[in-house]
Amino acid sequence: MSTTVEQLIEQAMSLPTESRARLADLLVESLDVGEPGETEQLWVSEARRRRDEVRSGKVETIPGNEALQKARDAGFKNRDK
């Protein structure tokens, strides 16, 4: 008997957070087709570096709406100078 996608999803969702993250990374990487260009490789490296910093606790994330508000506030302050 073969495992259905729904069964795989159910099993994957029951994994601990770190295991789900690793599985997600592996699945996304398996979708890459062809040779990425140099710029794309640099962005992938940057994204992985940032992901690793968050996971290790080196940096702390903030909610998106808070980050956008800070950016808007900074933009208004810099415009007045």
Beta strands, then each sheet from edge to edge (+ up, - down):
end
